Structures are given as C-alpha cells and as structure tokens.
Amino acid sequence: MREARQRSYLAYCGPRRGEACGHLARQKPPKSKAGNRDLTLDADTTAVLTAYHARRNTQRLKAGPAWPGTGLFFVRPD
C-alpha cells in the first residue's frame, strides 16, 4: 500500500524526476545513444499516468492558446 501512495504522489503532485529523488532537474540531451534508457512500468503506475494524461489533455483543451507548450509530461499553469 505504501508503494501505491508513493506512486500516486509522483503521478498526481507532479514533481520532476530529479525533485522526487532530491536532485535539481536539468534538461540536456544524452551524451551518447547509450544515455537513452527504456523504463518498464508496472500496471498500477501505467494506469495512474494514463489517467493523468487524459485529465491533462482536458485541461489543455480548456486552456487553448494559454496552455504552456513545454513538451513535458507534467505541466502546471505556473
């Protein structure tokens, strides 16, 4: 149950990956092709992220051109 709460926190509160791990977030391209990684997610995490994605798309449509087009998965209006 504790793991489910932690996953929900990460999915619903929207901390950056680095923030969730205690690091500052930076956006840089990988230094090499080996820097790209695939991540396997369990079914619960996938369901939470899919639901978040649907809600975010609804918010994006309501916001129209005011939506911050960052290209990031977790987006907040501020």
mmCIF file of the N, C-alpha and C atoms, coordinates in Angstrom:
data_MODEL
# 
_entry.id   MODEL 
# 
loop_
_atom_site.group_PDB 
_atom_site.id 
_atom_site.type_symbol 
_atom_site.label_atom_id 
_atom_site.label_alt_id 
_atom_site.label_comp_id 
_atom_site.label_asym_id 
_atom_site.label_entity_id 
_atom_site.label_seq_id 
_atom_site.pdbx_PDB_ins_code 
_atom_site.Cartn_x 
_atom_site.Cartn_y 
_atom_site.Cartn_z 
_atom_site.occupancy 
_atom_site.B_iso_or_equiv 
_atom_site.pdbx_formal_charge 
_atom_site.auth_seq_id 
_atom_site.auth_comp_id 
_atom_site.auth_asym_id 
_atom_site.auth_atom_id 
_atom_site.pdbx_PDB_model_num 
ATOM 1   N N  . MET A 1 1  ? 0.820  -1.196 0.000   1.00 0.00 ? 1  MET A N  1 
ATOM 2   C CA . MET A 1 1  ? 0.000  0.000  0.000   1.00 0.00 ? 1  MET A CA 1 
ATOM 3   C C  . MET A 1 1  ? 0.866  1.263  0.000   1.00 0.00 ? 1  MET A C  1 
ATOM 4   N N  . ARG A 1 2  ? 1.979  1.215  0.739   1.00 0.00 ? 2  ARG A N  1 
ATOM 5   C CA . ARG A 1 2  ? 2.852  2.388  0.805   1.00 0.00 ? 2  ARG A CA 1 
ATOM 6   C C  . ARG A 1 2  ? 3.409  2.732  -0.578  1.00 0.00 ? 2  ARG A C  1 
ATOM 7   N N  . GLU A 1 3  ? 3.789  1.695  -1.339  1.00 0.00 ? 3  GLU A N  1 
ATOM 8   C CA . GLU A 1 3  ? 4.315  1.951  -2.683  1.00 0.00 ? 3  GLU A CA 1 
ATOM 9   C C  . GLU A 1 3  ? 3.260  2.599  -3.571  1.00 0.00 ? 3  GLU A C  1 
ATOM 10  N N  . ALA A 1 4  ? 2.015  2.175  -3.435  1.00 0.00 ? 4  ALA A N  1 
ATOM 11  C CA . ALA A 1 4  ? 0.939  2.762  -4.248  1.00 0.00 ? 4  ALA A CA 1 
ATOM 12  C C  . ALA A 1 4  ? 0.777  4.240  -3.916  1.00 0.00 ? 4  ALA A C  1 
ATOM 13  N N  . ARG A 1 5  ? 0.877  4.598  -2.630  1.00 0.00 ? 5  ARG A N  1 
ATOM 14  C CA . ARG A 1 5  ? 0.770  6.009  -2.246  1.00 0.00 ? 5  ARG A CA 1 
ATOM 15  C C  . ARG A 1 5  ? 1.939  6.810  -2.810  1.00 0.00 ? 5  ARG A C  1 
ATOM 16  N N  . GLN A 1 6  ? 3.134  6.215  -2.786  1.00 0.00 ? 6  GLN A N  1 
ATOM 17  C CA . GLN A 1 6  ? 4.292  6.921  -3.324  1.00 0.00 ? 6  GLN A CA 1 
ATOM 18  C C  . GLN A 1 6  ? 4.141  7.141  -4.829  1.00 0.00 ? 6  GLN A C  1 
ATOM 19  N N  . ARG A 1 7  ? 3.676  6.129  -5.544  1.00 0.00 ? 7  ARG A N  1 
ATOM 20  C CA . ARG A 1 7  ? 3.462  6.282  -6.990  1.00 0.00 ? 7  ARG A CA 1 
ATOM 21  C C  . ARG A 1 7  ? 2.400  7.329  -7.264  1.00 0.00 ? 7  ARG A C  1 
ATOM 22  N N  . SER A 1 8  ? 1.335  7.330  -6.454  1.00 0.00 ? 8  SER A N  1 
ATOM 23  C CA . SER A 1 8  ? 0.283  8.325  -6.636  1.00 0.00 ? 8  SER A CA 1 
ATOM 24  C C  . SER A 1 8  ? 0.827  9.725  -6.404  1.00 0.00 ? 8  SER A C  1 
ATOM 25  N N  . TYR A 1 9  ? 1.662  9.889  -5.374  1.00 0.00 ? 9  TYR A N  1 
ATOM 26  C CA . TYR A 1 9  ? 2.269  11.195 -5.112  1.00 0.00 ? 9  TYR A CA 1 
ATOM 27  C C  . TYR A 1 9  ? 3.059  11.654 -6.334  1.00 0.00 ? 9  TYR A C  1 
ATOM 28  N N  . LEU A 1 10 ? 3.876  10.757 -6.874  1.00 0.00 ? 10 LEU A N  1 
ATOM 29  C CA . LEU A 1 10 ? 4.703  11.127 -8.018  1.00 0.00 ? 10 LEU A CA 1 
ATOM 30  C C  . LEU A 1 10 ? 3.851  11.473 -9.226  1.00 0.00 ? 10 LEU A C  1 
ATOM 31  N N  . ALA A 1 11 ? 2.768  10.726 -9.429  1.00 0.00 ? 11 ALA A N  1 
ATOM 32  C CA . ALA A 1 11 ? 1.936  10.961 -10.606 1.00 0.00 ? 11 ALA A CA 1 
ATOM 33  C C  . ALA A 1 11 ? 1.037  12.185 -10.454 1.00 0.00 ? 11 ALA A C  1 
ATOM 34  N N  . TYR A 1 12 ? 0.460  12.389 -9.276  1.00 0.00 ? 12 TYR A N  1 
ATOM 35  C CA . TYR A 1 12 ? -0.526 13.453 -9.118  1.00 0.00 ? 12 TYR A CA 1 
ATOM 36  C C  . TYR A 1 12 ? 0.053  14.791 -8.678  1.00 0.00 ? 12 TYR A C  1 
ATOM 37  N N  . CYS A 1 13 ? 1.160  14.775 -7.953  1.00 0.00 ? 13 CYS A N  1 
ATOM 38  C CA . CYS A 1 13 ? 1.727  16.040 -7.472  1.00 0.00 ? 13 CYS A CA 1 
ATOM 39  C C  . CYS A 1 13 ? 2.687  16.646 -8.483  1.00 0.00 ? 13 CYS A C  1 
ATOM 40  N N  . GLY A 1 14 ? 3.174  15.827 -9.395  1.00 0.00 ? 14 GLY A N  1 
ATOM 41  C CA . GLY A 1 14 ? 3.965  16.338 -10.492 1.00 0.00 ? 14 GLY A CA 1 
ATOM 42  C C  . GLY A 1 14 ? 5.366  16.816 -10.182 1.00 0.00 ? 14 GLY A C  1 
ATOM 43  N N  . PRO A 1 15 ? 6.050  16.235 -9.176  1.00 0.00 ? 15 PRO A N  1 
ATOM 44  C CA . PRO A 1 15 ? 7.434  16.672 -9.016  1.00 0.00 ? 15 PRO A CA 1 
ATOM 45  C C  . PRO A 1 15 ? 8.259  16.192 -10.208 1.00 0.00 ? 15 PRO A C  1 
ATOM 46  N N  . ARG A 1 16 ? 9.272  16.947 -10.535 1.00 0.00 ? 16 ARG A N  1 
ATOM 47  C CA . ARG A 1 16 ? 10.185 16.483 -11.579 1.00 0.00 ? 16 ARG A CA 1 
ATOM 48  C C  . ARG A 1 16 ? 10.907 15.255 -11.059 1.00 0.00 ? 16 ARG A C  1 
ATOM 49  N N  . ARG A 1 17 ? 11.370 14.408 -11.974 1.00 0.00 ? 17 ARG A N  1 
ATOM 50  C CA . ARG A 1 17 ? 12.057 13.190 -11.542 1.00 0.00 ? 17 ARG A CA 1 
ATOM 51  C C  . ARG A 1 17 ? 13.185 13.518 -10.584 1.00 0.00 ? 17 ARG A C  1 
ATOM 52  N N  . GLY A 1 18 ? 13.956 14.523 -10.916 1.00 0.00 ? 18 GLY A N  1 
ATOM 53  C CA . GLY A 1 18 ? 15.068 14.903 -10.055 1.00 0.00 ? 18 GLY A CA 1 
ATOM 54  C C  . GLY A 1 18 ? 14.606 15.400 -8.709  1.00 0.00 ? 18 GLY A C  1 
ATOM 55  N N  . GLU A 1 19 ? 13.503 16.140 -8.697  1.00 0.00 ? 19 GLU A N  1 
ATOM 56  C CA . GLU A 1 19 ? 12.964 16.627 -7.425  1.00 0.00 ? 19 GLU A CA 1 
ATOM 57  C C  . GLU A 1 19 ? 12.503 15.461 -6.562  1.00 0.00 ? 19 GLU A C  1 
ATOM 58  N N  . ALA A 1 20 ? 11.889 14.462 -7.192  1.00 0.00 ? 20 ALA A N  1 
ATOM 59  C CA . ALA A 1 20 ? 11.421 13.301 -6.447  1.00 0.00 ? 20 ALA A CA 1 
ATOM 60  C C  . ALA A 1 20 ? 12.596 12.534 -5.843  1.00 0.00 ? 20 ALA A C  1 
ATOM 61  N N  . CYS A 1 21 ? 13.746 12.610 -6.486  1.00 0.00 ? 21 CYS A N  1 
ATOM 62  C CA . CYS A 1 21 ? 14.947 11.923 -5.998  1.00 0.00 ? 21 CYS A CA 1 
ATOM 63  C C  . CYS A 1 21 ? 15.840 12.845 -5.179  1.00 0.00 ? 21 CYS A C  1 
ATOM 64  N N  . GLY A 1 22 ? 15.468 14.111 -5.079  1.00 0.00 ? 22 GLY A N  1 
ATOM 65  C CA . GLY A 1 22 ? 16.257 15.054 -4.308  1.00 0.00 ? 22 GLY A CA 1 
ATOM 66  C C  . GLY A 1 22 ? 17.322 15.779 -5.104  1.00 0.00 ? 22 GLY A C  1 
ATOM 67  N N  . HIS A 1 23 ? 17.238 15.732 -6.425  1.00 0.00 ? 23 HIS A N  1 
ATOM 68  C CA . HIS A 1 23 ? 18.217 16.392 -7.289  1.00 0.00 ? 23 HIS A CA 1 
ATOM 69  C C  . HIS A 1 23 ? 17.559 17.539 -8.051  1.00 0.00 ? 23 HIS A C  1 
ATOM 70  N N  . LEU A 1 24 ? 18.345 18.466 -8.519  1.00 0.00 ? 24 LEU A N  1 
ATOM 71  C CA . LEU A 1 24 ? 17.823 19.528 -9.373  1.00 0.00 ? 24 LEU A CA 1 
ATOM 72  C C  . LEU A 1 24 ? 17.570 18.967 -10.767 1.00 0.00 ? 24 LEU A C  1 
ATOM 73  N N  . ALA A 1 25 ? 16.501 19.420 -11.391 1.00 0.00 ? 25 ALA A N  1 
ATOM 74  C CA . ALA A 1 25 ? 16.158 18.939 -12.727 1.00 0.00 ? 25 ALA A CA 1 
ATOM 75  C C  . ALA A 1 25 ? 16.906 19.743 -13.783 1.00 0.00 ? 25 ALA A C  1 
ATOM 76  N N  . ARG A 1 26 ? 17.432 19.043 -14.772 1.00 0.00 ? 26 ARG A N  1 
ATOM 77  C CA . ARG A 1 26 ? 18.070 19.694 -15.908 1.00 0.00 ? 26 ARG A CA 1 
ATOM 78  C C  . ARG A 1 26 ? 17.633 18.979 -17.173 1.00 0.00 ? 26 ARG A C  1 
ATOM 79  N N  . GLN A 1 27 ? 17.479 19.735 -18.216 1.00 0.00 ? 27 GLN A N  1 
ATOM 80  C CA . GLN A 1 27 ? 17.132 19.133 -19.495 1.00 0.00 ? 27 GLN A CA 1 
ATOM 81  C C  . GLN A 1 27 ? 18.338 19.251 -20.404 1.00 0.00 ? 27 GLN A C  1 
ATOM 82  N N  . LYS A 1 28 ? 18.956 18.120 -20.653 1.00 0.00 ? 28 LYS A N  1 
ATOM 83  C CA . LYS A 1 28 ? 20.085 18.064 -21.565 1.00 0.00 ? 28 LYS A CA 1 
ATOM 84  C C  . LYS A 1 28 ? 19.940 16.818 -22.410 1.00 0.00 ? 28 LYS A C  1 
ATOM 85  N N  . PRO A 1 29 ? 20.381 16.871 -23.640 1.00 0.00 ? 29 PRO A N  1 
ATOM 86  C CA . PRO A 1 29 ? 20.351 15.647 -24.436 1.00 0.00 ? 29 PRO A CA 1 
ATOM 87  C C  . PRO A 1 29 ? 21.385 14.662 -23.893 1.00 0.00 ? 29 PRO A C  1 
ATOM 88  N N  . PRO A 1 30 ? 21.159 13.365 -24.085 1.00 0.00 ? 30 PRO A N  1 
ATOM 89  C CA . PRO A 1 30 ? 22.156 12.396 -23.632 1.00 0.00 ? 30 PRO A CA 1 
ATOM 90  C C  . PRO A 1 30 ? 23.468 12.586 -24.383 1.00 0.00 ? 30 PRO A C  1 
ATOM 91  N N  . LYS A 1 31 ? 24.554 12.238 -23.735 1.00 0.00 ? 31 LYS A N  1 
ATOM 92  C CA . LYS A 1 31 ? 25.865 12.402 -24.366 1.00 0.00 ? 31 LYS A CA 1 
ATOM 93  C C  . LYS A 1 31 ? 26.075 11.393 -25.490 1.00 0.00 ? 31 LYS A C  1 
ATOM 94  N N  . SER A 1 32 ? 25.392 10.259 -25.404 1.00 0.00 ? 32 SER A N  1 
ATOM 95  C CA . SER A 1 32 ? 25.520 9.240  -26.435 1.00 0.00 ? 32 SER A CA 1 
ATOM 96  C C  . SER A 1 32 ? 24.212 8.457  -26.532 1.00 0.00 ? 32 SER A C  1 
ATOM 97  N N  . LYS A 1 33 ? 24.124 7.575  -27.523 1.00 0.00 ? 33 LYS A N  1 
ATOM 98  C CA . LYS A 1 33 ? 22.933 6.733  -27.653 1.00 0.00 ? 33 LYS A CA 1 
ATOM 99  C C  . LYS A 1 33 ? 22.758 5.847  -26.432 1.00 0.00 ? 33 LYS A C  1 
ATOM 100 N N  . ALA A 1 34 ? 23.854 5.496  -25.790 1.00 0.00 ? 34 ALA A N  1 
ATOM 101 C CA . ALA A 1 34 ? 23.780 4.659  -24.584 1.00 0.00 ? 34 ALA A CA 1 
ATOM 102 C C  . ALA A 1 34 ? 23.110 5.408  -23.438 1.00 0.00 ? 34 ALA A C  1 
ATOM 103 N N  . GLY A 1 35 ? 23.011 6.731  -23.536 1.00 0.00 ? 35 GLY A N  1 
ATOM 104 C CA . GLY A 1 35 ? 22.372 7.526  -22.489 1.00 0.00 ? 35 GLY A CA 1 
ATOM 105 C C  . GLY A 1 35 ? 20.859 7.442  -22.501 1.00 0.00 ? 35 GLY A C  1 
ATOM 106 N N  . ASN A 1 36 ? 20.281 6.958  -23.586 1.00 0.00 ? 36 ASN A N  1 
ATOM 107 C CA . ASN A 1 36 ? 18.835 6.756  -23.653 1.00 0.00 ? 36 ASN A CA 1 
ATOM 108 C C  . ASN A 1 36 ? 18.497 5.450  -22.960 1.00 0.00 ? 36 ASN A C  1 
ATOM 109 N N  . ARG A 1 37 ? 17.459 5.458  -22.136 1.00 0.00 ? 37 ARG A N  1 
ATOM 110 C CA . ARG A 1 37 ? 17.070 4.265  -21.413 1.00 0.00 ? 37 ARG A CA 1 
ATOM 111 C C  . ARG A 1 37 ? 15.577 4.017  -21.564 1.00 0.00 ? 37 ARG A C  1 
ATOM 112 N N  . ASP A 1 38 ? 15.205 2.754  -21.628 1.00 0.00 ? 38 ASP A N  1 
ATOM 113 C CA . ASP A 1 38 ? 13.803 2.361  -21.574 1.00 0.00 ? 38 ASP A CA 1 
ATOM 114 C C  . ASP A 1 38 ? 13.458 2.093  -20.119 1.00 0.00 ? 38 ASP A C  1 
ATOM 115 N N  . LEU A 1 39 ? 12.251 2.423  -19.750 1.00 0.00 ? 39 LEU A N  1 
ATOM 116 C CA . LEU A 1 39 ? 11.796 2.250  -18.380 1.00 0.00 ? 39 LEU A CA 1 
ATOM 117 C C  . LEU A 1 39 ? 10.550 1.387  -18.405 1.00 0.00 ? 39 LEU A C  1 
ATOM 118 N N  . THR A 1 40 ? 10.560 0.302  -17.647 1.00 0.00 ? 40 THR A N  1 
ATOM 119 C CA . THR A 1 40 ? 9.401  -0.579 -17.556 1.00 0.00 ? 40 THR A CA 1 
ATOM 120 C C  . THR A 1 40 ? 8.573  -0.164 -16.356 1.00 0.00 ? 40 THR A C  1 
ATOM 121 N N  . LEU A 1 41 ? 7.276  0.080  -16.589 1.00 0.00 ? 41 LEU A N  1 
ATOM 122 C CA . LEU A 1 41 ? 6.368  0.497  -15.524 1.00 0.00 ? 41 LEU A CA 1 
ATOM 123 C C  . LEU A 1 41 ? 5.367  -0.611 -15.237 1.00 0.00 ? 41 LEU A C  1 
ATOM 124 N N  . ASP A 1 42 ? 5.014  -0.759 -13.963 1.00 0.00 ? 42 ASP A N  1 
ATOM 125 C CA . ASP A 1 42 ? 4.004  -1.752 -13.604 1.00 0.00 ? 42 ASP A CA 1 
ATOM 126 C C  . ASP A 1 42 ? 2.618  -1.238 -14.027 1.00 0.00 ? 42 ASP A C  1 
ATOM 127 N N  . ALA A 1 43 ? 1.643  -2.128 -13.967 1.00 0.00 ? 43 ALA A N  1 
ATOM 128 C CA . ALA A 1 43 ? 0.289  -1.802 -14.442 1.00 0.00 ? 43 ALA A CA 1 
ATOM 129 C C  . ALA A 1 43 ? -0.342 -0.670 -13.628 1.00 0.00 ? 43 ALA A C  1 
ATOM 130 N N  . ASP A 1 44 ? -0.123 -0.639 -12.308 1.00 0.00 ? 44 ASP A N  1 
ATOM 131 C CA . ASP A 1 44 ? -0.710 0.422  -11.478 1.00 0.00 ? 44 ASP A CA 1 
ATOM 132 C C  . ASP A 1 44 ? -0.169 1.792  -11.868 1.00 0.00 ? 44 ASP A C  1 
ATOM 133 N N  . THR A 1 45 ? 1.136  1.890  -12.040 1.00 0.00 ? 45 THR A N  1 
ATOM 134 C CA . THR A 1 45 ? 1.749  3.168  -12.416 1.00 0.00 ? 45 THR A CA 1 
ATOM 135 C C  . THR A 1 45 ? 1.278  3.591  -13.795 1.00 0.00 ? 45 THR A C  1 
ATOM 136 N N  . THR A 1 46 ? 1.197  2.648  -14.709 1.00 0.00 ? 46 THR A N  1 
ATOM 137 C CA . THR A 1 46 ? 0.724  2.953  -16.051 1.00 0.00 ? 46 THR A CA 1 
ATOM 138 C C  . THR A 1 46 ? -0.705 3.478  -16.016 1.00 0.00 ? 46 THR A C  1 
ATOM 139 N N  . ALA A 1 47 ? -1.559 2.882  -15.192 1.00 0.00 ? 47 ALA A N  1 
ATOM 140 C CA . ALA A 1 47 ? -2.951 3.339  -15.085 1.00 0.00 ? 47 ALA A CA 1 
ATOM 141 C C  . ALA A 1 47 ? -3.011 4.752  -14.521 1.00 0.00 ? 47 ALA A C  1 
ATOM 142 N N  . VAL A 1 48 ? -2.210 5.035  -13.511 1.00 0.00 ? 48 VAL A N  1 
ATOM 143 C CA . VAL A 1 48 ? -2.198 6.375  -12.906 1.00 0.00 ? 48 VAL A CA 1 
ATOM 144 C C  . VAL A 1 48 ? -1.730 7.411  -13.926 1.00 0.00 ? 48 VAL A C  1 
ATOM 145 N N  . LEU A 1 49 ? -0.670 7.098  -14.654 1.00 0.00 ? 49 LEU A N  1 
ATOM 146 C CA . LEU A 1 49 ? -0.134 8.041  -15.638 1.00 0.00 ? 49 LEU A CA 1 
ATOM 147 C C  . LEU A 1 49 ? -1.090 8.233  -16.816 1.00 0.00 ? 49 LEU A C  1 
ATOM 148 N N  . THR A 1 50 ? -1.769 7.166  -17.221 1.00 0.00 ? 50 THR A N  1 
ATOM 149 C CA . THR A 1 50 ? -2.746 7.265  -18.305 1.00 0.00 ? 50 THR A CA 1 
ATOM 150 C C  . THR A 1 50 ? -3.922 8.155  -17.893 1.00 0.00 ? 50 THR A C  1 
ATOM 151 N N  . ALA A 1 51 ? -4.393 7.995  -16.659 1.00 0.00 ? 51 ALA A N  1 
ATOM 152 C CA . ALA A 1 51 ? -5.486 8.841  -16.168 1.00 0.00 ? 51 ALA A CA 1 
ATOM 153 C C  . ALA A 1 51 ? -5.042 10.299 -16.088 1.00 0.00 ? 51 ALA A C  1 
ATOM 154 N N  . TYR A 1 52 ? -3.818 10.526 -15.621 1.00 0.00 ? 52 TYR A N  1 
ATOM 155 C CA . TYR A 1 52 ? -3.294 11.890 -15.546 1.00 0.00 ? 52 TYR A CA 1 
ATOM 156 C C  . TYR A 1 52 ? -3.220 12.501 -16.952 1.00 0.00 ? 52 TYR A C  1 
ATOM 157 N N  . HIS A 1 53 ? -2.757 11.730 -17.903 1.00 0.00 ? 53 HIS A N  1 
ATOM 158 C CA . HIS A 1 53 ? -2.626 12.202 -19.281 1.00 0.00 ? 53 HIS A CA 1 
ATOM 159 C C  . HIS A 1 53 ? -3.982 12.625 -19.837 1.00 0.00 ? 53 HIS A C  1 
ATOM 160 N N  . ALA A 1 54 ? -5.016 11.847 -19.554 1.00 0.00 ? 54 ALA A N  1 
ATOM 161 C CA . ALA A 1 54 ? -6.363 12.191 -20.028 1.00 0.00 ? 54 ALA A CA 1 
ATOM 162 C C  . ALA A 1 54 ? -6.855 13.492 -19.383 1.00 0.00 ? 54 ALA A C  1 
ATOM 163 N N  . ARG A 1 55 ? -6.639 13.630 -18.064 1.00 0.00 ? 55 ARG A N  1 
ATOM 164 C CA . ARG A 1 55 ? -7.046 14.868 -17.391 1.00 0.00 ? 55 ARG A CA 1 
ATOM 165 C C  . ARG A 1 55 ? -6.270 16.065 -17.923 1.00 0.00 ? 55 ARG A C  1 
ATOM 166 N N  . ARG A 1 56 ? -4.984 15.869 -18.157 1.00 0.00 ? 56 ARG A N  1 
ATOM 167 C CA . ARG A 1 56 ? -4.148 16.958 -18.663 1.00 0.00 ? 56 ARG A CA 1 
ATOM 168 C C  . ARG A 1 56 ? -4.605 17.393 -20.051 1.00 0.00 ? 56 ARG A C  1 
ATOM 169 N N  . ASN A 1 57 ? -4.982 16.447 -20.884 1.00 0.00 ? 57 ASN A N  1 
ATOM 170 C CA . ASN A 1 57 ? -5.469 16.807 -22.220 1.00 0.00 ? 57 ASN A CA 1 
ATOM 171 C C  . ASN A 1 57 ? -6.768 17.602 -22.144 1.00 0.00 ? 57 ASN A C  1 
ATOM 172 N N  . THR A 1 58 ? -7.633 17.249 -21.192 1.00 0.00 ? 58 THR A N  1 
ATOM 173 C CA . THR A 1 58 ? -8.859 18.013 -20.995 1.00 0.00 ? 58 THR A CA 1 
ATOM 174 C C  . THR A 1 58 ? -8.526 19.443 -20.582 1.00 0.00 ? 58 THR A C  1 
ATOM 175 N N  . GLN A 1 59 ? -7.581 19.578 -19.665 1.00 0.00 ? 59 GLN A N  1 
ATOM 176 C CA . GLN A 1 59 ? -7.161 20.910 -19.221 1.00 0.00 ? 59 GLN A CA 1 
ATOM 177 C C  . GLN A 1 59 ? -6.534 21.700 -20.367 1.00 0.00 ? 59 GLN A C  1 
ATOM 178 N N  . ARG A 1 60 ? -5.757 21.012 -21.190 1.00 0.00 ? 60 ARG A N  1 
ATOM 179 C CA . ARG A 1 60 ? -5.102 21.667 -22.330 1.00 0.00 ? 60 ARG A CA 1 
ATOM 180 C C  . ARG A 1 60 ? -6.139 22.220 -23.300 1.00 0.00 ? 60 ARG A C  1 
ATOM 181 N N  . LEU A 1 61 ? -7.172 21.428 -23.572 1.00 0.00 ? 61 LEU A N  1 
ATOM 182 C CA . LEU A 1 61 ? -8.219 21.889 -24.482 1.00 0.00 ? 61 LEU A CA 1 
ATOM 183 C C  . LEU A 1 61 ? -8.963 23.092 -23.914 1.00 0.00 ? 61 LEU A C  1 
ATOM 184 N N  . LYS A 1 62 ? -9.214 23.076 -22.591 1.00 0.00 ? 62 LYS A N  1 
ATOM 185 C CA . LYS A 1 62 ? -9.891 24.210 -21.954 1.00 0.00 ? 62 LYS A CA 1 
ATOM 186 C C  . LYS A 1 62 ? -9.024 25.467 -21.981 1.00 0.00 ? 62 LYS A C  1 
ATOM 187 N N  . ALA A 1 63 ? -7.714 25.291 -21.815 1.00 0.00 ? 63 ALA A N  1 
ATOM 188 C CA . ALA A 1 63 ? -6.796 26.436 -21.765 1.00 0.00 ? 63 ALA A CA 1 
ATOM 189 C C  . ALA A 1 63 ? -6.580 27.058 -23.132 1.00 0.00 ? 63 ALA A C  1 
ATOM 190 N N  . GLY A 1 64 ? -6.709 26.269 -24.185 1.00 0.00 ? 64 GLY A N  1 
ATOM 191 C CA . GLY A 1 64 ? -6.492 26.781 -25.539 1.00 0.00 ? 64 GLY A CA 1 
ATOM 192 C C  . GLY A 1 64 ? -5.075 27.304 -25.718 1.00 0.00 ? 64 GLY A C  1 
ATOM 193 N N  . PRO A 1 65 ? -4.913 28.474 -26.341 1.00 0.00 ? 65 PRO A N  1 
ATOM 194 C CA . PRO A 1 65 ? -3.574 29.003 -26.616 1.00 0.00 ? 65 PRO A CA 1 
ATOM 195 C C  . PRO A 1 65 ? -2.799 29.402 -25.358 1.00 0.00 ? 65 PRO A C  1 
ATOM 196 N N  . ALA A 1 66 ? -3.477 29.503 -24.221 1.00 0.00 ? 66 ALA A N  1 
ATOM 197 C CA . ALA A 1 66 ? -2.781 29.863 -22.976 1.00 0.00 ? 66 ALA A CA 1 
ATOM 198 C C  . ALA A 1 66 ? -2.014 28.675 -22.384 1.00 0.00 ? 66 ALA A C  1 
ATOM 199 N N  . TRP A 1 67 ? -2.209 27.477 -22.949 1.00 0.00 ? 67 TRP A N  1 
ATOM 200 C CA . TRP A 1 67 ? -1.539 26.285 -22.430 1.00 0.00 ? 67 TRP A CA 1 
ATOM 201 C C  . TRP A 1 67 ? -0.019 26.414 -22.620 1.00 0.00 ? 67 TRP A C  1 
ATOM 202 N N  . PRO A 1 68 ? 0.758  26.130 -21.563 1.00 0.00 ? 68 PRO A N  1 
ATOM 203 C CA . PRO A 1 68 ? 2.216  26.219 -21.700 1.00 0.00 ? 68 PRO A CA 1 
ATOM 204 C C  . PRO A 1 68 ? 2.739  25.033 -22.520 1.00 0.00 ? 68 PRO A C  1 
ATOM 205 N N  . GLY A 1 69 ? 3.093  25.260 -23.746 1.00 0.00 ? 69 GLY A N  1 
ATOM 206 C CA . GLY A 1 69 ? 3.539  24.194 -24.634 1.00 0.00 ? 69 GLY A CA 1 
ATOM 207 C C  . GLY A 1 69 ? 4.990  23.806 -24.397 1.00 0.00 ? 69 GLY A C  1 
ATOM 208 N N  . THR A 1 70 ? 5.266  23.212 -23.244 1.00 0.00 ? 70 THR A N  1 
ATOM 209 C CA . THR A 1 70 ? 6.644  22.876 -22.887 1.00 0.00 ? 70 THR A CA 1 
ATOM 210 C C  . THR A 1 70 ? 7.125  21.571 -23.497 1.00 0.00 ? 70 THR A C  1 
ATOM 211 N N  . GLY A 1 71 ? 6.191  20.706 -23.871 1.00 0.00 ? 71 GLY A N  1 
ATOM 212 C CA . GLY A 1 71 ? 6.567  19.387 -24.365 1.00 0.00 ? 71 GLY A CA 1 
ATOM 213 C C  . GLY A 1 71 ? 6.846  18.404 -23.242 1.00 0.00 ? 71 GLY A C  1 
ATOM 214 N N  . LEU A 1 72 ? 6.717  18.853 -21.995 1.00 0.00 ? 72 LEU A N  1 
ATOM 215 C CA . LEU A 1 72 ? 6.946  17.984 -20.851 1.00 0.00 ? 72 LEU A CA 1 
ATOM 216 C C  . LEU A 1 72 ? 5.669  17.248 -20.490 1.00 0.00 ? 72 LEU A C  1 
ATOM 217 N N  . PHE A 1 73 ? 5.811  16.116 -19.818 1.00 0.00 ? 73 PHE A N  1 
ATOM 218 C CA . PHE A 1 73 ? 4.625  15.330 -19.433 1.00 0.00 ? 73 PHE A CA 1 
ATOM 219 C C  . PHE A 1 73 ? 3.881  15.993 -18.290 1.00 0.00 ? 73 PHE A C  1 
ATOM 220 N N  . PHE A 1 74 ? 4.593  16.421 -17.253 1.00 0.00 ? 74 PHE A N  1 
ATOM 221 C CA . PHE A 1 74 ? 3.962  17.087 -16.121 1.00 0.00 ? 74 PHE A CA 1 
ATOM 222 C C  . PHE A 1 74 ? 4.034  18.586 -16.338 1.00 0.00 ? 74 PHE A C  1 
ATOM 223 N N  . VAL A 1 75 ? 2.863  19.213 -16.465 1.00 0.00 ? 75 VAL A N  1 
ATOM 224 C CA . VAL A 1 75 ? 2.786  20.639 -16.735 1.00 0.00 ? 75 VAL A CA 1 
ATOM 225 C C  . VAL A 1 75 ? 1.853  21.265 -15.706 1.00 0.00 ? 75 VAL A C  1 
ATOM 226 N N  . ARG A 1 76 ? 2.300  22.376 -15.134 1.00 0.00 ? 76 ARG A N  1 
ATOM 227 C CA . ARG A 1 76 ? 1.468  23.132 -14.208 1.00 0.00 ? 76 ARG A CA 1 
ATOM 228 C C  . ARG A 1 76 ? 1.308  24.542 -14.755 1.00 0.00 ? 76 ARG A C  1 
ATOM 229 N N  . PRO A 1 77 ? 0.179  25.194 -14.440 1.00 0.00 ? 77 PRO A N  1 
ATOM 230 C CA . PRO A 1 77 ? -0.065 26.518 -15.018 1.00 0.00 ? 77 PRO A CA 1 
ATOM 231 C C  . PRO A 1 77 ? 0.939  27.578 -14.583 1.00 0.00 ? 77 PRO A C  1 
ATOM 232 N N  . ASP A 1 78 ? 1.639  27.370 -13.485 1.00 0.00 ? 78 ASP A N  1 
ATOM 233 C CA . ASP A 1 78 ? 2.607  28.371 -13.029 1.00 0.00 ? 78 ASP A CA 1 
ATOM 234 C C  . ASP A 1 78 ? 3.972  28.042 -13.564 1.00 0.00 ? 78 ASP A C  1 
# 
